[in-house]
Amino acid sequence: MANAKLKSIKVTLIKSVFGQLKSHRATVRGLGLRKIRDTSIVADTPEIRGMIRASGHILKVEEAV
């Protein structure tokens, strides 16, 4: 279990957070995204999946290589 390889997810901000709920803006910020077309590679955990689900309408999600 200790040497199991963690999966990663590539998350890109595709729309502006302007006009979004404060919680959605905070979620996007928590994923490490600031500007449109910013990309962040994060671990594939249930917590991150929940953050993506909350703000999925302004994000593009891909499997990181």
C-alpha positions in Angstrom: 0.0 0.0 0.0 2.8 2.4 0.8 4.4 2.1 -2.7 1.0 2.4 -4.5 1.2 5.0 -7.2 -1.2 7.9 -6.7 -3.2 9.0 -9.6 -3.2 12.7 -10.7 -5.8 14.9 -12.2 -5.1 17.9 -14.5 -7.6 20.7 -13.7 -7.9 23.8 -15.9 -10.0 26.9 -15.3 -12.0 27.6 -18.5 -14.4 30.3 -17.3 -14.1 33.3 -15.0 -15.0 33.1 -11.4 -16.5 36.6 -11.6 -20.2 36.3 -10.7 -19.9 32.8 -9.1 -20.8 32.0 -5.6 -18.1 32.8 -3.0 -17.8 29.1 -2.1 -17.1 28.3 -5.8 -14.4 31.0 -6.0 -12.8 29.6 -2.8 -12.9 26.1 -4.2 -11.2 27.1 -7.5 -8.6 29.0 -5.4 -8.1 25.9 -3.3 -7.3 23.9 -6.4 -4.5 26.3 -7.1 -6.1 28.2 -10.0 -6.1 32.0 -10.3 -6.7 33.0 -13.9 -8.5 31.6 -16.9 -6.4 28.9 -18.6 -4.4 28.2 -15.4 -3.7 24.5 -15.0 -3.0 22.6 -11.9 -2.1 19.0 -11.3 -3.6 17.6 -8.1 -3.9 14.2 -6.5 -7.0 12.1 -7.2 -8.6 12.0 -3.8 -12.3 12.0 -2.7 -11.8 15.5 -1.3 -10.5 16.9 -4.6 -13.2 15.1 -6.5 -15.8 16.8 -4.3 -14.2 20.2 -5.0 -14.3 19.5 -8.7 -17.9 18.4 -8.5 -18.8 21.7 -6.8 -17.2 23.9 -9.4 -17.2 21.6 -12.4 -19.2 24.0 -14.6 -16.1 26.3 -14.8 -13.4 23.6 -14.9 -12.0 21.3 -17.5 -10.8 18.0 -15.9 -8.3 15.5 -17.6 -6.3 12.6 -16.4 -2.7 13.7 -15.9 0.0 11.6 -17.6 
